[in-house]
Amino acid sequence: MANKRVTVIDVAHAAGVSKSTVSLVLQGSSVIPEETHARVKLAISELGYVYNRGAANLRQASSKIIGIVVNDLTNSFFAELAVGVDVIVQSAGYVQFLANSSEDVDRQTVVVESMREHGIAGLIMCPSRGTEPADLKRLVDSGLPVVVAVRNVPGAKVSSLLSDNYAGSKAAVRHLIELGHRCISFLGGFADVQVFTERHQGYRDALIEAGIAVDDTIIVNSAPSRAGGVEAIGQLLDRGGNLPTAALCFNDAVAFGVCDGLRARRLEPGVDFSVVGFDDVIEARSAVPGLTTVSVNPQRMGQQAAQLLLKQINAGRAEVETIRTSVRLVVRDSTGRPLAKNQVESAI
């Protein structure tokens, strides 16, 4: 059934009944014998068939709805990504059905199933933590075009649109090293996400290439949010010992939180402590100080994800493609040369 949408006819064939019998089961008719009802339900489950509630969208080809599920809509990165998707799908005559999974795999499953029941033509997903290849295989095997954006799910045979996280982190750390920083922290994010793995590896390799030992005690995991950034910088500054003079943050949201946490300690970002983000959301340009960050261009990424999905829909088949977009370092005022060690410690 791979790359072919499961139909009522497929269910009928698998269950050994007529198409009309399957339709009656789907409608909850009481005239169908219990044994036949159970056999049809089993076939539906095994084939991954989803009953489409939208009468106008009984066939995928007639659907003009694109589903998009993001893992954290409170992060402005994903709002900007959704805007990019909307620009492309609207121009192609589609509308966007947007949902937030809140980093919850179970909620992600529920919202995706709801979208399928309402007849989406395809799905763009920024997967929640813990998403497994099997979760995506089930969707692809049902015939639904799927594009995974931002976060990769290793082993999943779906089209993916990713950024060059490794190169971006290396560029950021090299920038800090060129400014004179030698004790550089990595703040935010969770280690069980592929994006973290790539960005963290770029951070480590840049330090090693510069002859700087990696200190795992100044790598602080936290939620990839503004609140997570406040928490991470607090843990870092409270640890004592050899204090860093700069940090690469998992994303811009964490970086904004780090700046908040620094100011709470009467430390000025870019003066007392250098901060680098990752994403370059719109707020990064207007923040005070302006945030030095790795630019991913989320709106453009959303546009590319939508184009990749529409290509699959129009072709009528899902050929797996992986696109990794280039990134660039944007230097603003949140980074500067390090203060003398005694100045930093006296400020803290």
C-alpha positions as a Markdown table, in Angstrom:
| # | Residue | x | y | z |
|---|---|---|---|---|
| 1 | Met | 0.0 | 0.0 | 0.0 |
| 2 | Ala | 3.0 | 2.3 | 0.0 |
| 3 | Asn | 2.5 | 5.6 | -1.9 |
| 4 | Lys | -1.1 | 4.7 | -2.6 |
| 5 | Arg | -4.0 | 6.1 | -0.6 |
| 6 | Val | -6.0 | 3.4 | 1.1 |
| 7 | Thr | -9.6 | 3.5 | -0.2 |
| 8 | Val | -12.9 | 1.9 | 0.9 |
| 9 | Ile | -12.5 | -0.6 | -1.9 |
| 10 | Asp | -9.1 | -1.7 | -0.4 |
| 11 | Val | -10.8 | -2.2 | 3.0 |
| 12 | Ala | -13.7 | -4.1 | 1.4 |
| 13 | His | -11.2 | -6.4 | -0.4 |
| 14 | Ala | -9.2 | -7.1 | 2.7 |
| 15 | Ala | -12.3 | -7.8 | 4.8 |
| 16 | Gly | -14.0 | -9.9 | 2.1 |
| 17 | Val | -17.1 | -7.7 | 2.0 |
| 18 | Ser | -18.7 | -5.3 | -0.3 |
| 19 | Lys | -17.9 | -1.6 | -0.6 |
| 20 | Ser | -21.4 | -0.8 | 0.7 |
| 21 | Thr | -20.9 | -2.9 | 3.8 |
| 22 | Val | -17.7 | -1.0 | 4.6 |
| 23 | Ser | -19.6 | 2.3 | 4.1 |
| 24 | Leu | -22.4 | 1.1 | 6.5 |
| 25 | Val | -19.8 | 0.2 | 9.1 |
| 26 | Leu | -18.2 | 3.6 | 8.8 |
| 27 | Gln | -21.6 | 5.2 | 9.3 |
| 28 | Gly | -22.2 | 3.2 | 12.4 |
| 29 | Ser | -25.1 | 1.2 | 11.0 |
| 30 | Ser | -26.6 | -1.4 | 13.3 |
| 31 | Val | -27.7 | -3.7 | 10.5 |
| 32 | Ile | -24.2 | -5.2 | 10.0 |
| 33 | Pro | -23.5 | -8.4 | 12.0 |
| 34 | Glu | -21.1 | -8.0 | 14.8 |
| 35 | Glu | -18.6 | -10.5 | 13.3 |
| 36 | Thr | -18.6 | -8.6 | 10.0 |
| 37 | His | -18.3 | -5.3 | 11.8 |
| 38 | Ala | -15.2 | -6.6 | 13.7 |
| 39 | Arg | -13.6 | -7.9 | 10.5 |
| 40 | Val | -14.1 | -4.6 | 8.7 |
| 41 | Lys | -12.7 | -2.6 | 11.7 |
| 42 | Leu | -9.6 | -4.9 | 11.8 |
| 43 | Ala | -9.0 | -4.3 | 8.1 |
| 44 | Ile | -9.4 | -0.5 | 8.6 |
| 45 | Ser | -6.8 | -0.6 | 11.4 |
| 46 | Glu | -4.3 | -2.8 | 9.5 |
| 47 | Leu | -4.5 | -0.7 | 6.3 |
| 48 | Gly | -4.5 | 2.6 | 8.1 |
| 49 | Tyr | -7.6 | 3.8 | 6.4 |
| 50 | Val | -9.1 | 7.0 | 7.8 |
| 51 | Tyr | -12.8 | 8.0 | 7.3 |
| 52 | Asn | -13.0 | 11.4 | 5.7 |
| 53 | Arg | -15.8 | 13.4 | 7.2 |
| 54 | Gly | -15.7 | 16.2 | 4.6 |
| 55 | Ala | -18.2 | 15.2 | 1.9 |
| 56 | Ala | -16.6 | 17.6 | -0.5 |
| 57 | Asn | -13.2 | 15.9 | 0.0 |
| 58 | Leu | -14.1 | 12.2 | -0.4 |
| 59 | Arg | -11.1 | 11.8 | -2.6 |
| 60 | Gln | -7.6 | 13.2 | -1.9 |
| 61 | Ala | -7.5 | 14.8 | -5.4 |
| 62 | Ser | -10.4 | 17.1 | -4.6 |
| 63 | Ser | -9.0 | 18.3 | -1.2 |
| 64 | Lys | -7.7 | 21.8 | -1.0 |
| 65 | Ile | -6.4 | 21.6 | 2.6 |
| 66 | Ile | -2.8 | 21.4 | 3.7 |
| 67 | Gly | -2.1 | 20.3 | 7.2 |
| 68 | Ile | 0.8 | 21.8 | 9.2 |
| 69 | Val | 1.6 | 20.6 | 12.7 |
| 70 | Val | 4.4 | 22.3 | 14.7 |
| 71 | Asn | 5.9 | 21.3 | 18.0 |
| 72 | Asp | 5.8 | 24.8 | 19.7 |
| 73 | Leu | 3.7 | 27.6 | 18.3 |
| 74 | Thr | 4.7 | 29.9 | 21.2 |
| 75 | Asn | 8.2 | 30.0 | 19.5 |
| 76 | Ser | 8.0 | 32.7 | 16.9 |
| 77 | Phe | 10.2 | 30.6 | 14.6 |
| 78 | Phe | 7.3 | 28.3 | 13.9 |
| 79 | Ala | 4.9 | 31.2 | 13.4 |
| 80 | Glu | 7.2 | 32.6 | 10.7 |
| 81 | Leu | 7.6 | 29.2 | 9.2 |
| 82 | Ala | 3.8 | 28.9 | 9.0 |
| 83 | Val | 3.6 | 32.3 | 7.3 |
| 84 | Gly | 6.0 | 31.0 | 4.6 |
| 85 | Val | 3.9 | 27.9 | 4.1 |
| 86 | Asp | 0.8 | 30.0 | 3.8 |
| 87 | Val | 2.2 | 32.2 | 1.0 |
| 88 | Ile | 2.9 | 29.2 | -1.2 |
| 89 | Val | -0.3 | 27.1 | -0.5 |
| 90 | Gln | -2.6 | 30.1 | -1.0 |
| 91 | Ser | -1.1 | 30.9 | -4.3 |
| 92 | Ala | -1.7 | 27.3 | -5.4 |
| 93 | Gly | -5.3 | 27.4 | -4.3 |
| 94 | Tyr | -5.0 | 25.6 | -1.0 |
| 95 | Val | -5.8 | 26.6 | 2.6 |
| 96 | Gln | -3.7 | 25.8 | 5.6 |
| 97 | Phe | -4.9 | 23.8 | 8.6 |
| 98 | Leu | -2.5 | 24.7 | 11.5 |
| 99 | Ala | -2.2 | 22.8 | 14.8 |
| 100 | Asn | 0.3 | 22.8 | 17.7 |
| 101 | Ser | 1.5 | 19.6 | 19.3 |
| 102 | Ser | 3.1 | 21.2 | 22.3 |
| 103 | Glu | 5.9 | 18.7 | 22.2 |
| 104 | Asp | 3.4 | 15.9 | 23.0 |
| 105 | Val | 3.6 | 12.9 | 20.7 |
| 106 | Asp | 0.1 | 11.7 | 21.8 |
| 107 | Arg | -1.4 | 15.1 | 21.0 |
| 108 | Gln | 0.5 | 15.1 | 17.7 |
| 109 | Thr | -1.2 | 11.8 | 16.8 |
| 110 | Val | -4.6 | 13.1 | 17.7 |
| 111 | Val | -4.3 | 16.3 | 15.7 |
| 112 | Val | -2.9 | 14.5 | 12.6 |
| 113 | Glu | -5.7 | 12.0 | 12.7 |
| 114 | Ser | -8.2 | 14.9 | 13.0 |
| 115 | Met | -6.7 | 16.5 | 9.9 |
| 116 | Arg | -6.8 | 13.3 | 8.0 |
| 117 | Glu | -10.4 | 12.8 | 8.8 |
| 118 | His | -11.1 | 16.3 | 7.4 |
| 119 | Gly | -9.5 | 15.5 | 4.1 |
| 120 | Ile | -6.0 | 17.1 | 4.0 |
| 121 | Ala | -4.2 | 16.7 | 0.7 |
| 122 | Gly | -0.8 | 16.6 | 2.4 |
| 123 | Leu | 1.0 | 17.2 | 5.7 |
| 124 | Ile | 3.9 | 19.3 | 6.8 |
| 125 | Met | 5.2 | 18.3 | 10.2 |
| 126 | Cys | 7.7 | 19.7 | 12.7 |
| 127 | Pro | 7.8 | 16.6 | 14.8 |
| 128 | Ser | 7.4 | 16.5 | 18.6 |
| 129 | Arg | 10.2 | 15.0 | 20.8 |
| 130 | Gly | 9.9 | 11.2 | 20.7 |
| 131 | Thr | 8.4 | 10.9 | 17.2 |
| 132 | Glu | 9.4 | 7.5 | 15.8 |
| 133 | Pro | 9.9 | 6.4 | 12.2 |
| 134 | Ala | 6.9 | 4.1 | 12.6 |
| 135 | Asp | 4.7 | 7.2 | 13.3 |
| 136 | Leu | 5.6 | 8.6 | 9.9 |
| 137 | Lys | 5.6 | 5.3 | 8.0 |
| 138 | Arg | 1.9 | 4.8 | 8.9 |
| 139 | Leu | 1.0 | 8.1 | 7.3 |
| 140 | Val | 3.1 | 7.5 | 4.2 |
| 141 | Asp | 1.7 | 4.0 | 3.8 |
| 142 | Ser | -1.8 | 5.4 | 3.8 |
| 143 | Gly | -0.9 | 7.4 | 0.7 |
| 144 | Leu | -0.7 | 10.8 | 2.5 |
| 145 | Pro | 2.1 | 13.1 | 1.1 |
| 146 | Val | 4.3 | 14.1 | 4.1 |
| 147 | Val | 7.2 | 16.6 | 4.5 |
| 148 | Val | 9.1 | 16.8 | 7.7 |
| 149 | Ala | 10.6 | 20.2 | 8.4 |
| 150 | Val | 13.2 | 21.6 | 10.8 |
| 151 | Arg | 13.6 | 18.3 | 12.8 |
| 152 | Asn | 14.8 | 15.2 | 11.2 |
| 153 | Val | 13.5 | 11.8 | 12.3 |
| 154 | Pro | 16.4 | 9.4 | 11.6 |
| 155 | Gly | 15.3 | 6.2 | 9.8 |
| 156 | Ala | 12.0 | 7.7 | 8.6 |
| 157 | Lys | 11.5 | 7.4 | 4.8 |
| 158 | Val | 9.8 | 10.8 | 4.2 |
| 159 | Ser | 10.9 | 13.9 | 2.5 |
| 160 | Ser | 12.7 | 16.3 | 4.8 |
| 161 | Leu | 13.6 | 20.0 | 4.8 |
| 162 | Leu | 16.4 | 20.8 | 7.2 |
| 163 | Ser | 18.9 | 23.5 | 7.9 |
| 164 | Asp | 22.7 | 23.1 | 8.2 |
| 165 | Asn | 22.7 | 23.0 | 11.9 |
| 166 | Tyr | 26.3 | 21.7 | 12.2 |
| 167 | Ala | 27.8 | 24.4 | 10.0 |
| 168 | Gly | 25.8 | 27.1 | 11.7 |
| 169 | Ser | 27.1 | 26.2 | 15.1 |
| 170 | Lys | 30.7 | 26.0 | 13.9 |
| 171 | Ala | 30.5 | 29.4 | 12.4 |
| 172 | Ala | 29.0 | 30.9 | 15.6 |
| 173 | Val | 31.7 | 29.4 | 17.9 |
| 174 | Arg | 34.4 | 30.4 | 15.5 |
| 175 | His | 33.1 | 34.0 | 15.7 |
| 176 | Leu | 33.3 | 33.9 | 19.5 |
| 177 | Ile | 36.8 | 32.5 | 19.4 |
| 178 | Glu | 37.9 | 35.2 | 17.0 |
| 179 | Leu | 36.6 | 37.8 | 19.4 |
| 180 | Gly | 38.9 | 36.3 | 22.1 |
| 181 | His | 36.6 | 34.0 | 24.0 |
| 182 | Arg | 38.1 | 30.7 | 25.3 |
| 183 | Cys | 35.4 | 29.5 | 27.7 |
| 184 | Ile | 32.2 | 29.2 | 25.7 |
| 185 | Ser | 29.0 | 27.5 | 27.0 |
| 186 | Phe | 26.3 | 25.8 | 25.1 |
| 187 | Leu | 22.8 | 26.5 | 26.5 |
| 188 | Gly | 19.4 | 25.1 | 26.0 |
| 189 | Gly | 17.7 | 22.3 | 24.0 |
| 190 | Phe | 17.3 | 18.6 | 24.8 |
| 191 | Ala | 19.8 | 16.0 | 23.8 |
| 192 | Asp | 17.2 | 13.5 | 22.4 |
| 193 | Val | 16.4 | 15.8 | 19.5 |
| 194 | Gln | 18.4 | 15.5 | 16.2 |
| 195 | Val | 18.7 | 19.3 | 15.8 |
| 196 | Phe | 20.4 | 19.5 | 19.3 |
| 197 | Thr | 22.8 | 16.7 | 18.3 |
| 198 | Glu | 23.9 | 18.5 | 15.1 |
| 199 | Arg | 24.2 | 21.9 | 16.7 |
| 200 | His | 26.0 | 20.5 | 19.7 |
| 201 | Gln | 28.4 | 18.6 | 17.5 |
| 202 | Gly | 29.3 | 21.7 | 15.5 |
| 203 | Tyr | 29.9 | 23.6 | 18.8 |
| 204 | Arg | 32.3 | 20.8 | 20.1 |
| 205 | Asp | 34.2 | 20.4 | 16.8 |
| 206 | Ala | 34.8 | 24.2 | 16.5 |
| 207 | Leu | 36.3 | 24.2 | 20.0 |
| 208 | Ile | 38.4 | 21.2 | 19.3 |
| 209 | Glu | 39.7 | 22.6 | 16.0 |
| 210 | Ala | 40.8 | 25.7 | 17.9 |
| 211 | Gly | 42.6 | 23.7 | 20.5 |
| 212 | Ile | 40.1 | 24.4 | 23.2 |
| 213 | Ala | 39.1 | 21.6 | 25.5 |
| 214 | Val | 35.4 | 20.9 | 25.7 |
| 215 | Asp | 34.0 | 21.4 | 29.2 |
| 216 | Asp | 30.8 | 19.4 | 29.6 |
| 217 | Thr | 30.0 | 21.1 | 32.9 |
| 218 | Ile | 29.2 | 24.3 | 31.0 |
| 219 | Ile | 26.7 | 22.6 | 28.6 |
| 220 | Val | 23.3 | 23.1 | 30.1 |
| 221 | Asn | 20.1 | 21.5 | 28.8 |
| 222 | Ser | 16.8 | 23.2 | 29.2 |
| 223 | Ala | 13.5 | 23.7 | 27.4 |
| 224 | Pro | 14.1 | 25.4 | 24.0 |
| 225 | Ser | 12.2 | 28.5 | 25.2 |
| 226 | Arg | 12.7 | 31.9 | 26.7 |
| 227 | Ala | 11.9 | 30.5 | 30.1 |
| 228 | Gly | 14.4 | 27.7 | 29.4 |
| 229 | Gly | 17.1 | 30.3 | 28.6 |
| 230 | Val | 16.5 | 32.1 | 31.9 |
| 231 | Glu | 16.9 | 28.7 | 33.7 |
| 232 | Ala | 20.0 | 27.7 | 31.8 |
| 233 | Ile | 22.0 | 30.9 | 32.4 |
| 234 | Gly | 20.9 | 30.8 | 36.1 |
| 235 | Gln | 22.4 | 27.3 | 36.5 |
| 236 | Leu | 25.5 | 28.3 | 34.6 |
| 237 | Leu | 26.2 | 31.4 | 36.7 |
| 238 | Asp | 25.4 | 29.6 | 40.0 |
| 239 | Arg | 27.9 | 26.8 | 39.3 |
| 240 | Gly | 31.0 | 28.7 | 40.4 |
| 241 | Gly | 34.4 | 27.8 | 39.2 |
| 242 | Asn | 35.7 | 29.0 | 35.9 |
| 243 | Leu | 32.9 | 31.0 | 34.5 |
| 244 | Pro | 32.3 | 31.3 | 30.7 |
| 245 | Thr | 32.4 | 34.6 | 29.0 |
| 246 | Ala | 30.1 | 33.6 | 26.1 |
| 247 | Ala | 27.4 | 31.1 | 25.1 |
| 248 | Leu | 26.0 | 29.6 | 21.9 |
| 249 | Cys | 22.3 | 29.1 | 22.5 |
| 250 | Phe | 20.2 | 26.3 | 21.0 |
| 251 | Asn | 17.8 | 28.8 | 19.4 |
| 252 | Asp | 16.8 | 32.5 | 19.5 |
| 253 | Ala | 14.1 | 31.8 | 22.1 |
| 254 | Val | 16.7 | 30.5 | 24.5 |
| 255 | Ala | 19.1 | 33.4 | 23.7 |
| 256 | Phe | 16.4 | 35.9 | 24.6 |
| 257 | Gly | 15.9 | 34.2 | 27.9 |
| 258 | Val | 19.6 | 34.1 | 28.5 |
| 259 | Cys | 19.7 | 37.9 | 28.0 |
| 260 | Asp | 16.8 | 38.3 | 30.4 |
| 261 | Gly | 18.7 | 36.2 | 33.0 |
| 262 | Leu | 21.9 | 38.2 | 32.5 |
| 263 | Arg | 20.1 | 41.5 | 33.1 |
| 264 | Ala | 18.5 | 40.0 | 36.3 |
| 265 | Arg | 22.1 | 39.6 | 37.5 |
| 266 | Arg | 23.0 | 43.2 | 36.4 |
| 267 | Leu | 25.1 | 41.8 | 33.5 |
| 268 | Glu | 24.7 | 43.4 | 30.1 |
| 269 | Pro | 24.5 | 41.0 | 27.0 |
| 270 | Gly | 27.2 | 41.9 | 24.5 |
| 271 | Val | 29.3 | 43.7 | 27.1 |
| 272 | Asp | 29.7 | 41.5 | 30.2 |
| 273 | Phe | 28.7 | 38.2 | 28.4 |
| 274 | Ser | 28.4 | 37.4 | 24.7 |
| 275 | Val | 25.3 | 35.7 | 23.5 |
| 276 | Val | 24.6 | 33.9 | 20.1 |
| 277 | Gly | 21.3 | 32.6 | 19.1 |
| 278 | Phe | 20.2 | 30.3 | 16.2 |
| 279 | Asp | 17.3 | 31.0 | 13.8 |
| 280 | Asp | 17.3 | 34.8 | 13.2 |
| 281 | Val | 13.6 | 35.3 | 14.0 |
| 282 | Ile | 12.2 | 38.8 | 13.3 |
| 283 | Glu | 12.6 | 39.8 | 17.0 |
| 284 | Ala | 16.4 | 39.2 | 16.8 |
| 285 | Arg | 16.8 | 42.3 | 14.6 |
| 286 | Ser | 14.8 | 44.6 | 16.9 |
| 287 | Ala | 16.0 | 43.3 | 20.3 |
| 288 | Val | 18.3 | 45.4 | 22.4 |
| 289 | Pro | 21.0 | 44.6 | 21.9 |
| 290 | Gly | 20.5 | 43.2 | 18.5 |
| 291 | Leu | 21.0 | 39.4 | 18.7 |
| 292 | Thr | 23.9 | 37.8 | 16.9 |
| 293 | Thr | 22.5 | 34.6 | 15.5 |
| 294 | Val | 22.7 | 32.0 | 12.8 |
| 295 | Ser | 20.1 | 32.9 | 10.2 |
| 296 | Val | 17.9 | 30.0 | 9.0 |
| 297 | Asn | 15.3 | 32.2 | 7.4 |
| 298 | Pro | 12.2 | 30.5 | 8.7 |
| 299 | Gln | 9.7 | 32.1 | 6.3 |
| 300 | Arg | 11.8 | 30.9 | 3.3 |
| 301 | Met | 12.0 | 27.5 | 4.9 |
| 302 | Gly | 8.2 | 27.3 | 5.2 |
| 303 | Gln | 8.0 | 28.3 | 1.5 |
| 304 | Gln | 10.4 | 25.5 | 0.5 |
| 305 | Ala | 8.5 | 22.9 | 2.6 |
| 306 | Ala | 5.2 | 23.9 | 0.9 |
| 307 | Gln | 6.8 | 23.7 | -2.5 |
| 308 | Leu | 8.2 | 20.2 | -1.7 |
| 309 | Leu | 4.8 | 19.0 | -0.5 |
| 310 | Leu | 2.9 | 20.4 | -3.5 |
| 311 | Lys | 5.4 | 18.7 | -5.8 |
| 312 | Gln | 4.4 | 15.4 | -4.2 |
| 313 | Ile | 0.7 | 16.1 | -4.4 |
| 314 | Asn | 0.8 | 17.1 | -8.0 |
| 315 | Ala | 2.9 | 14.1 | -9.0 |
| 316 | Gly | 0.5 | 11.8 | -7.3 |
| 317 | Arg | 3.4 | 9.9 | -5.6 |
| 318 | Ala | 5.9 | 10.5 | -2.8 |
| 319 | Glu | 9.5 | 10.4 | -3.9 |
| 320 | Val | 11.7 | 10.9 | -0.9 |
| 321 | Glu | 13.8 | 14.0 | -1.0 |
| 322 | Thr | 16.1 | 15.5 | 1.6 |
| 323 | Ile | 16.9 | 19.2 | 1.3 |
| 324 | Arg | 19.4 | 20.8 | 3.7 |
| 325 | Thr | 19.4 | 24.6 | 3.4 |
| 326 | Ser | 22.4 | 26.7 | 4.0 |
| 327 | Val | 22.7 | 29.1 | 6.9 |
| 328 | Arg | 24.7 | 32.3 | 7.6 |
| 329 | Leu | 26.0 | 34.0 | 10.7 |
| 330 | Val | 24.5 | 37.5 | 11.3 |
| 331 | Val | 26.6 | 39.5 | 13.7 |
| 332 | Arg | 24.9 | 42.1 | 15.8 |
| 333 | Asp | 25.6 | 43.7 | 19.2 |
| 334 | Ser | 25.0 | 40.8 | 21.6 |
| 335 | Thr | 28.6 | 39.6 | 21.0 |
| 336 | Gly | 31.8 | 41.5 | 21.8 |
| 337 | Arg | 35.3 | 40.9 | 23.2 |
| 338 | Pro | 35.5 | 39.3 | 26.6 |
| 339 | Leu | 36.0 | 41.3 | 29.8 |
| 340 | Ala | 38.9 | 40.4 | 32.0 |
| 341 | Lys | 38.0 | 37.4 | 34.3 |
| 342 | Asn | 38.0 | 39.4 | 37.5 |
| 343 | Gln | 35.5 | 41.9 | 35.9 |
| 344 | Val | 33.0 | 39.2 | 35.1 |
| 345 | Glu | 33.3 | 37.6 | 38.5 |
| 346 | Ser | 32.9 | 40.8 | 40.4 |
| 347 | Ala | 29.8 | 41.7 | 38.4 |
| 348 | Ile | 28.3 | 38.3 | 39.3 |
